[in-house]
Amino acid sequence: MTQPTTAPFPVWNAAHAATLDDAHQLLYRSNLLGSDLRITNYGGGNTSAKIRQTDPLTGEPVEVLWVKGSGGDVGSMKLDGFSTLYMDKLRALKGLYRGLAHEDEMVGYLPHCTFNLNARAASIDTPLHSSLPYAHVDHMHPDAVIAIAAMANSEALTRQIFEGTVGWLPWMRPGYELGRRLAEYDAAHPGLRGIVLGGHGLFSWGDTSRSCYENTVDLIERAQTWLHQERHARQLPVFGGVATASLTDAERDATLARVLPVLRGLSAEGAPKLLHLNTSAEVMAFVNSKDLEPLAALGTSCPDHFLRTKIRPLIVPESVYTLQGAELKARLSELLAGYRADYAAYYERCKRANSPALRDPNPVVILLPRIGMVTIAKDKATARIAGEFYVNAINVMREANAVDRYVGLPEQEAFDIEYWLLEEAKLQRMPKPRPMVGKVALVTGGAGGIGQAIARRILADGGCVVLADIDQEALDSVGADLAKAHGRDHVRGVRCDVTDEASVIAAFDRAAIEFGGVDILVSNAGIASAAPIEETSLALWNRNQSILATGYFLVGREAFKQMKAQGTGGAIVMIASKNGMVASNQATAYCAAKAAEIQLSRSFALEGAPLGIRSNVVNPDAVIRGSKIWTGKWSEERAAANKVGEGDLEAFYRDRSMLKRSVLPEDIAEATYFFAAEHLSAKSTGNILNVDAGNLAAFTR
């Protein structure tokens, strides 16, 4: 979410910067600029410095352009995120330039300019930095400046606001031609501090990294101050005024939990997608406004925005999302079909002879009056970032319309960026996604040893995990560890008592709100108990049945409902036990409940098959290391039943097995992953996989 305009920008730390060489000062400047979303968003903008270095071939000093490489993010990049190129070779490219119609071929020459065998690919913005005569250059996408750049009277207002110290050029696609025009304009207007690009952003510069940074920030602050003063003077209602009021949090969440799985499934188009919800103040002001429809239809202006959001969003009227069941699905399907048809028509109107094929025509940004904004993408981070970019677009529209008139980028120009062959080449270079990307797993008992191991295995292949556990303290700790290791976008925690129907429903509602739904259920919450039959109390029996049978039923039922609503299949994996196949001495309540889990899984497999929902069982045995159930009385009870010391239990179970090997949480995780992964077990349902190092009595038959 964009930060408040009243907060100060990050301050240059002169003492720290003094300890850095030129390259690291560039990195420091870049990270500082990228740390504030008012300056630029994730992946947006680029920075450069022209640095004197020793040529590794000649030993002579040469001028080297350090510039953010292709696909990087200035806020989080490291030193290896910069491309390095010989400036003399970049200048020599001027003699090879054949004009605007051939400018894309210039990108092919950039690798020939590489300094010191740097493998980081140079971006299309490289000529913009090499063409300007300044030692340090920033190209940022601040909301305040883009708002001015996207106004109908942008050129005159730029001159007025910056008192002639900032130039203005009309929109042009980044590349060699824009670099040439930037240089010509700067040469014709000496003394400029920067140049605004129509509908796009800001170029600014300085003699040092510090002066460049401070110049950039000062220009953005000037733009912000002017916009604030103009808004205050005009006192126009934001976005034309309020048309409707937001739902209460409870009403909103109940609606989203019902709608999002349906929306997610209808948008999948053969590949799983994840959703991200944004209910920030900026978003709510927009979706609840009178100007929502006309402004949304204009599309975004800055190419960095629409490359991630598509040029226009889909608006879902309240009359649609208040529907239920089949009616809801039918109306959402109609809306999405209409959007896809409009997008295909846009493609046909604008395509060139050599345009890449039509891409996914589904919306990325979906606006719901009274609720907020949902963004949809192949993974959670991409969905979240798309939402952040549309918030930037909202800010631009708000500021521009409050002062002048917002103007979106012409449709053909937007298409030529979206379907630019160089952008297509960048997409083709992206690595193949890991097999769990776009998938969401809810793991009960997620804070325990086996639950953690299962979560880590799914996360390792790109999936997202909702950890459900009754132990809030353990849940918080494990969730923080997993988020640190795999990224905050991939992990959520929810307290859940599997014996409480309302708690279970709330857990799945939270999964829908956080990710759009659930593709994989791992029913793993458990306890263990031991007692001779005559000493097995009704309370002990009921506790086992409540957690291990009723609990597995409740989470399975809610997963089944959500998977059915999505319409894209799913995988249910029940972590039962060897004891579900063969009875153990003095564990009647436990064995009976575990047997119930196995039969329950078969029932889910039977009813789920027509819907593509698979259900399978993993049967562990004697997972002692890392398992929470062995920290209580169970360890003492099993040691007594088997007439061994507690410290000898692992050795006892290991030696009892046919393979003479200990079973670890990671072993259960691998078996679970097999059943959860569509690419491994798409044709497996109603099955049982024992992970017990070999127990003859437990052989399935």
LUMZA-707166 format. One record per residue (C-alpha): residue in one letter; z negated, x negated, y. Coordinates in steps of 0.5 Angstrom, whole numbers, padded with zeros to 4 digits, always signed. Example, Ala and Ser with C-alpha at 12.3 -4.5 7.8 and 13.67 -1.06 7.14 Angstrom:
BEGIN
A-0016-0025-0009
S-0014-0027-0002
This chain:
BEGIN
M+0000+0000+0000
T+0002-0002+0007
Q-0004-0005+0011
P-0007-0002+0017
T-0003-0004+0023
T-0010-0006+0027
A-0012-0011+0022
P-0011-0018+0024
F-0005-0022+0021
P-0007-0028+0017
V-0009-0034+0021
W-0006-0041+0020
N-0011-0046+0017
A-0009-0052+0021
A-0015-0057+0017
H-0012-0055+0010
A-0005-0055+0012
A-0006-0062+0015
T-0008-0065+0008
L-0001-0062+0005
D+0006-0066+0005
D+0012-0062+0008
A+0014-0059+0002
H+0007-0056+0001
Q+0006-0054+0008
L+0013-0050+0007
L+0009-0047+0000
Y+0003-0045+0004
R+0007-0042+0010
S+0011-0038+0005
N+0005-0036+0001
L+0001-0034+0007
L+0007-0029+0010
G+0007-0026+0003
S+0000-0024+0003
D+0001-0019+0008
L+0005-0013+0006
R+0006-0012+0014
I+0010-0018+0014
T+0014-0017+0007
N+0014-0014+0001
Y+0014-0017-0006
G+0020-0021-0008
G+0022-0019+0000
G+0025-0025+0005
N+0025-0032+0004
T+0023-0038+0007
S+0026-0045+0008
A+0025-0052+0011
K+0030-0058+0012
I+0026-0064+0009
R+0028-0072+0009
Q+0027-0075+0002
T+0029-0081-0001
D+0036-0080-0005
P+0035-0081-0013
L+0042-0084-0013
T+0042-0088-0007
G+0035-0090-0005
E+0037-0087+0002
P+0034-0082+0006
V+0037-0075+0006
E+0036-0069+0009
V+0034-0063+0004
L+0034-0056+0005
W+0028-0053+0001
V+0029-0045+0000
K+0026-0040-0004
G+0030-0039-0010
S+0034-0033-0013
G+0029-0028-0015
G+0022-0031-0013
D+0017-0028-0009
V+0014-0032-0003
G+0007-0029-0004
S+0006-0031-0011
M+0011-0037-0012
K+0009-0044-0013
L+0013-0051-0011
D+0018-0050-0017
G+0020-0043-0014
F+0024-0047-0009
S+0031-0049-0009
T+0033-0056-0006
L+0040-0058-0004
Y+0043-0063+0000
M+0044-0061+0007
D+0051-0065+0008
K+0054-0062+0002
L+0052-0055+0005
R+0055-0057+0011
A+0061-0059+0008
L+0062-0052+0005
K+0065-0050+0011
G+0072-0053+0010
L+0072-0049+0003
Y+0071-0042+0006
R+0077-0038+0006
G+0074-0032+0010
L+0070-0025+0008
A+0075-0023+0003
H+0073-0029-0001
E+0066-0031+0001
D+0063-0029-0006
E+0066-0035-0009
M+0062-0040-0004
V+0056-0038-0009
G+0059-0042-0014
Y+0059-0048-0010
L+0052-0048-0009
P+0050-0051-0016
H+0054-0057-0014
C+0050-0058-0008
T+0043-0059-0012
F+0038-0064-0010
N+0035-0068-0016
L+0037-0064-0021
N+0033-0058-0019
A+0034-0052-0024
R+0032-0047-0020
A+0038-0043-0018
A+0040-0042-0010
S+0040-0035-0008
I+0045-0031-0004
D+0041-0032+0003
T+0042-0040+0002
P+0047-0040+0007
L+0043-0036+0012
H+0038-0042+0012
S+0043-0048+0012
S+0047-0045+0018
L+0042-0045+0023
P+0040-0051+0026
Y+0032-0051+0026
A+0028-0055+0021
H+0024-0049+0019
V+0027-0042+0018
D+0023-0035+0016
H+0027-0029+0014
M+0022-0023+0013
H+0022-0015+0012
P+0017-0013+0017
D+0016-0005+0017
A+0015-0006+0025
V+0022-0010+0026
I+0026-0006+0021
A+0024+0001+0024
I+0027-0002+0031
A+0033-0005+0027
A+0034+0002+0024
M+0034+0006+0030
A+0040+0009+0033
N+0039+0005+0039
S+0037-0001+0036
E+0041-0007+0040
A+0039-0004+0047
L+0031-0003+0044
T+0031-0010+0041
R+0033-0013+0048
Q+0028-0009+0052
I+0022-0010+0047
F+0023-0018+0046
E+0025-0019+0053
G+0032-0022+0051
T+0028-0028+0047
V+0031-0024+0040
G+0038-0023+0039
W+0041-0018+0035
L+0047-0017+0030
P+0050-0011+0026
W+0048-0010+0019
M+0052-0015+0014
R+0051-0016+0007
P+0048-0023+0006
G+0052-0029+0005
Y+0056-0034+0008
E+0060-0030+0013
L+0053-0027+0016
G+0050-0035+0016
R+0057-0037+0020
R+0056-0031+0025
L+0048-0032+0025
A+0050-0040+0027
E+0055-0037+0032
Y+0051-0032+0036
D+0045-0037+0036
A+0049-0043+0039
A+0052-0037+0044
H+0045-0035+0046
P+0041-0042+0047
G+0033-0041+0047
L+0032-0035+0042
R+0026-0034+0038
G+0029-0030+0033
I+0035-0025+0031
V+0034-0018+0029
L+0039-0016+0023
G+0041-0008+0024
G+0038-0004+0019
H+0035-0010+0015
G+0030-0015+0018
L+0028-0021+0022
F+0030-0029+0023
S+0025-0033+0026
W+0024-0041+0027
G+0020-0047+0029
D+0020-0054+0029
T+0014-0054+0024
S+0012-0050+0019
R+0006-0048+0023
S+0010-0046+0029
C+0015-0042+0025
Y+0009-0038+0022
E+0006-0037+0029
N+0013-0035+0032
T+0014-0030+0026
V+0008-0027+0026
D+0008-0026+0034
L+0015-0023+0034
I+0012-0018+0029
E+0006-0017+0033
R+0010-0015+0039
A+0014-0010+0035
Q+0008-0007+0032
T+0005-0006+0039
W+0011-0004+0043
L+0012+0002+0037
H+0004+0004+0038
Q+0005+0004+0045
E+0011+0009+0045
R+0008+0013+0040
H+0002+0014+0044
A+0006+0016+0050
R+0011+0021+0047
Q+0005+0024+0042
L+0010+0027+0038
P+0008+0030+0031
V+0009+0025+0025
F+0015+0027+0021
G+0016+0033+0025
G+0009+0036+0023
V+0005+0038+0017
A+0008+0043+0013
T+0003+0044+0007
A-0004+0041+0005
S-0005+0037-0001
L-0008+0039-0007
T-0015+0038-0008
D-0016+0031-0013
A-0018+0036-0019
E-0012+0040-0018
R-0008+0034-0017
D-0010+0031-0023
A-0009+0037-0027
T-0002+0038-0025
L+0000+0031-0026
A-0003+0031-0033
R+0001+0037-0035
V+0007+0035-0031
L+0008+0027-0032
P+0009+0026-0040
V+0015+0032-0039
L+0018+0028-0033
R+0017+0021-0037
G+0020+0024-0043
L+0026+0027-0039
S+0027+0020-0035
A+0027+0016-0041
E+0035+0016-0043
G+0034+0012-0049
A+0029+0007-0047
P+0022+0008-0045
K+0019+0008-0038
L+0013+0008-0035
L+0010+0011-0028
H+0006+0010-0022
L+0003+0014-0018
N+0002+0013-0010
T-0003+0018-0006
S-0004+0013+0000
A-0004+0016+0007
E+0003+0014+0009
V+0006+0018+0002
M+0002+0024+0003
A+0004+0025+0011
F+0011+0024+0009
V+0011+0029+0002
N+0007+0034+0006
S+0011+0034+0012
K+0017+0039+0015
D+0022+0033+0016
L+0021+0031+0008
E+0028+0034+0006
P+0032+0031+0012
L+0029+0024+0012
A+0029+0023+0005
A+0037+0025+0004
L+0038+0020+0010
G+0036+0014+0005
T+0033+0008+0006
S+0036+0002+0011
C+0034-0004+0008
P+0037-0007+0002
D+0031-0010-0001
H+0028-0003-0001
F+0034+0001-0004
L+0035-0004-0009
R+0029-0002-0012
T+0028+0005-0010
K+0036+0007-0011
I+0038+0010-0004
R+0035+0017-0004
P+0029+0020-0008
L+0028+0026-0012
I+0024+0032-0009
V+0021+0036-0014
P+0019+0043-0011
E+0012+0046-0012
S+0015+0052-0015
V+0017+0047-0021
Y+0011+0043-0022
T+0007+0050-0022
L+0011+0052-0029
Q+0008+0051-0036
G+0011+0049-0042
A+0018+0051-0044
E+0019+0053-0037
L+0017+0047-0034
K+0021+0043-0038
A+0027+0047-0037
R+0027+0046-0029
L+0025+0039-0029
S+0031+0038-0034
E+0035+0042-0029
L+0033+0038-0023
L+0034+0031-0026
A+0041+0033-0029
G+0043+0035-0022
Y+0040+0028-0019
R+0044+0025-0024
A+0050+0028-0023
D+0050+0027-0015
Y+0049+0019-0017
A+0055+0019-0021
A+0059+0023-0016
Y+0056+0017-0011
Y+0058+0012-0016
E+0065+0015-0016
R+0066+0016-0009
C+0064+0009-0007
K+0066+0004-0013
R+0071-0001-0013
A+0076-0004-0018
N+0072-0009-0020
S+0065-0005-0020
P+0060-0006-0025
A+0059+0000-0030
L+0055+0006-0028
R+0048+0004-0029
D+0042+0009-0030
P+0043+0015-0026
N+0036+0017-0026
P+0031+0017-0020
V+0026+0012-0019
V+0023+0015-0013
I+0020+0022-0014
L+0017+0026-0009
L+0012+0032-0010
P+0009+0036-0004
R+0002+0037-0004
I+0001+0031-0010
G+0004+0025-0008
M+0010+0020-0010
V+0011+0018-0017
T+0016+0012-0019
I+0019+0011-0025
A+0022+0004-0028
K+0022+0000-0035
D+0015-0003-0034
K+0009-0001-0030
A+0010-0007-0025
T+0017-0005-0023
A+0015+0002-0022
R+0009+0000-0018
I+0013-0005-0014
A+0018+0000-0013
G+0013+0005-0010
E+0011+0000-0005
F+0018-0001-0003
Y+0019+0006-0001
V+0012+0006+0003
N+0015+0001+0007
A+0021+0006+0008
I+0017+0011+0009
N+0013+0007+0015
V+0020+0005+0018
M+0022+0012+0018
R+0016+0014+0021
E+0016+0009+0027
A+0024+0010+0028
N+0023+0017+0029
A+0017+0017+0033
V+0021+0013+0038
D+0028+0014+0037
R+0032+0017+0031
Y+0032+0014+0024
V+0039+0011+0022
G+0040+0010+0014
L+0045+0005+0012
P+0052+0008+0011
E+0053+0010+0004
Q+0059+0005+0002
E+0055-0001+0005
A+0049+0001+0000
F+0053+0002-0006
D+0057-0005-0004
I+0050-0008-0005
E+0047-0004-0011
Y+0053-0006-0015
W+0055-0013-0012
L+0058-0017-0017
L+0053-0022-0015
E+0047-0017-0016
E+0050-0016-0023
A+0050-0023-0025
K+0043-0023-0023
L+0041-0017-0028
Q+0045-0020-0033
R+0041-0027-0033
M+0035-0023-0034
P+0031-0025-0041
K+0031-0019-0046
P+0025-0015-0045
R+0020-0016-0050
P+0019-0011-0056
M+0013-0007-0053
V+0016-0007-0046
G+0015+0001-0043
K+0010+0003-0049
V+0003+0005-0048
A-0002+0005-0053
L-0009+0008-0053
V-0014+0004-0057
T-0021+0008-0058
G-0026+0003-0060
G-0022-0001-0055
A-0028-0006-0053
G-0030-0008-0060
G-0027-0014-0064
I-0022-0010-0068
G-0020-0006-0062
Q-0019-0012-0057
A-0015-0016-0062
I-0010-0010-0063
A-0010-0009-0055
R-0008-0017-0055
R-0003-0016-0060
I+0000-0010-0056
L+0000-0014-0049
A+0003-0020-0052
D+0009-0017-0053
G+0009-0013-0046
G+0006-0007-0048
C+0001-0003-0044
V-0006-0001-0046
V-0011+0004-0045
L-0018+0002-0048
A-0022+0008-0049
D-0030+0006-0051
I-0036+0009-0050
D-0040+0003-0048
Q-0038+0003-0041
E-0041-0004-0040
A-0037-0007-0045
L-0031-0003-0043
D-0031-0006-0036
S-0032-0013-0039
V-0026-0013-0044
G-0022-0010-0039
A-0023-0015-0034
D-0021-0020-0039
L-0015-0017-0041
A-0013-0016-0034
K-0014-0023-0032
A-0010-0025-0038
H-0004-0020-0038
G-0004-0017-0031
R-0007-0012-0028
D-0001-0007-0029
H-0002-0007-0036
V-0009-0005-0038
R-0013+0001-0036
G-0020+0003-0039
V-0023+0010-0040
R-0030+0011-0042
C-0029+0016-0048
D-0034+0019-0053
V-0029+0021-0059
T-0034+0027-0061
D-0034+0030-0054
E-0027+0034-0054
A-0027+0035-0046
S-0028+0027-0046
V-0022+0026-0051
I-0018+0031-0047
A-0020+0027-0040
A-0018+0020-0043
F-0011+0023-0045
D-0010+0026-0038
R-0012+0019-0035
A-0007+0016-0039
A-0002+0021-0037
I-0004+0019-0029
E-0004+0012-0030
F+0002+0011-0034
G+0006+0017-0035
G+0003+0018-0042
V+0002+0015-0049
D+0007+0013-0054
I+0002+0009-0059
L-0005+0012-0061
V-0010+0007-0065
S-0015+0011-0067
N-0021+0005-0068
A-0027+0008-0066
G-0032+0007-0071
I-0039+0006-0074
A-0042+0004-0081
S-0048+0007-0085
A-0051+0006-0091
A-0056+0010-0095
P-0057+0012-0102
I-0055+0019-0104
E-0062+0022-0104
E-0064+0018-0097
T-0057+0021-0094
S-0060+0025-0089
L-0056+0031-0086
A-0056+0028-0079
L-0053+0021-0082
W-0048+0025-0086
N-0046+0029-0079
R-0046+0023-0075
N-0041+0020-0080
Q-0037+0026-0080
S-0037+0027-0072
I-0035+0020-0070
L-0030+0018-0076
A-0027+0025-0078
T-0028+0030-0072
G-0027+0024-0067
Y-0020+0022-0071
F-0018+0029-0071
L-0019+0030-0063
V-0016+0024-0061
G-0010+0025-0066
R-0009+0032-0064
E-0009+0030-0056
A-0004+0024-0058
F+0000+0029-0062
K+0000+0034-0056
Q+0002+0029-0051
M+0008+0026-0055
K+0011+0032-0057
A+0011+0034-0049
Q+0014+0027-0048
G+0019+0029-0053
T+0021+0021-0055
G+0017+0021-0062
G+0011+0016-0062
A+0006+0012-0067
I-0001+0014-0069
V-0005+0009-0073
M-0011+0010-0076
I-0016+0005-0078
A-0019+0007-0084
S-0023+0003-0089
K-0022+0000-0096
N-0028+0005-0097
G-0023+0011-0096
M-0020+0009-0103
V-0025+0007-0107
A-0033+0008-0106
S-0038+0003-0104
N-0045+0004-0107
Q-0050+0007-0102
A-0045+0009-0097
T-0043+0016-0099
A-0043+0019-0092
Y-0038+0013-0089
C-0034+0013-0095
A-0033+0021-0095
A-0031+0020-0087
K-0026+0015-0088
A-0023+0018-0094
A-0022+0024-0089
E-0018+0020-0084
I-0013+0018-0089
Q-0012+0025-0091
L-0012+0027-0084
S-0006+0021-0082
R-0002+0024-0088
S-0003+0031-0084
F+0000+0028-0078
A+0005+0025-0081
L+0008+0031-0084
E+0008+0035-0078
G+0010+0030-0074
A+0016+0028-0077
P+0021+0033-0074
L+0018+0031-0067
G+0019+0023-0069
I+0012+0022-0069
R+0010+0017-0075
S+0003+0017-0077
N+0000+0011-0082
V-0006+0008-0084
V-0009+0001-0084
N-0015+0000-0089
P-0019-0006-0087
D-0025-0009-0091
A-0031-0013-0089
V-0028-0015-0082
I-0035-0019-0080
R-0033-0024-0075
G-0032-0021-0068
S-0034-0013-0071
K-0039-0009-0067
I-0041-0005-0073
W-0044-0011-0076
T-0049-0013-0070
G-0053-0007-0072
K-0057-0004-0078
W-0050-0004-0082
S-0051-0012-0084
E-0058-0011-0086
E-0056-0005-0091
R-0050-0008-0094
A-0054-0015-0095
A-0059-0011-0099
A-0054-0006-0103
N-0051-0013-0105
K-0057-0017-0106
V-0055-0022-0101
G-0058-0025-0095
E-0055-0023-0088
G-0052-0030-0087
D-0048-0030-0093
L-0045-0023-0092
E-0038-0026-0090
A-0038-0031-0096
F-0040-0026-0101
Y-0034-0021-0099
R-0029-0027-0098
D-0031-0029-0105
R-0030-0022-0108
S-0023-0022-0106
M-0017-0023-0110
L-0015-0028-0105
K-0021-0031-0103
R-0020-0031-0096
S-0024-0028-0090
V-0021-0022-0086
L-0021-0023-0079
P-0020-0018-0073
E-0013-0021-0072
D-0011-0019-0079
I-0012-0012-0077
A-0008-0013-0071
E-0002-0015-0074
A-0002-0010-0079
T-0003-0004-0074
Y+0002-0008-0069
F+0007-0007-0075
F+0006+0001-0076
A+0006+0001-0068
A+0012-0002-0067
E+0019+0002-0067
H+0023-0004-0068
L+0019-0006-0075
S+0017+0001-0078
A+0021+0006-0075
K+0022+0009-0082
S+0015+0008-0084
T+0010+0015-0084
G+0005+0017-0089
N+0003+0010-0091
I-0003+0006-0092
L-0003-0002-0091
N-0009-0005-0094
V-0012-0011-0091
D-0017-0013-0095
A-0015-0020-0098
G-0014-0016-0105
N-0019-0011-0108
L-0016-0009-0115
A-0020-0002-0114
A-0017+0000-0107
F-0010-0001-0110
T-0006+0005-0107
R-0003+0009-0113
